[in-house]
Amino acid sequence: MNLPFDLVETVHDVNGQPFTVNTTETDVFCSLPANLQQILRDAHFENYLDDPEINEYVLGILHKFQSLDIAEYLPDNNCWILTSKGSLMRQEIFGF
């Protein structure tokens, strides 16, 4: 992908050791519940809504969350939501 921004941010743990965080995964996680178009906007891909590569990338993140049982897809609503496990994680990590 040729994106105009960095998808990985380096942060430091409490011991000062650096590690990387995929900021797109964080944006996708925090945007739930939402449909794919809204998730793309929330994850700062508003200029890439019709780009199949970006859509597949974000869907890959959502499927990863689904495999971890923190998100699920509701086909009747065309919407991705957090599971109860995902909601607890978000509350613990982000406070909302």
Secondary structure, 3 states (H helix, E strand, C coil): CCCCCCCEEEEECCCCCEEEEEHHHHHHHHHCCECHHHHHHHCCCHHHCCCHHHHHHHHHHHHHHHHCCCEEEECCCCEEEECHHHHHHHHHHHCC
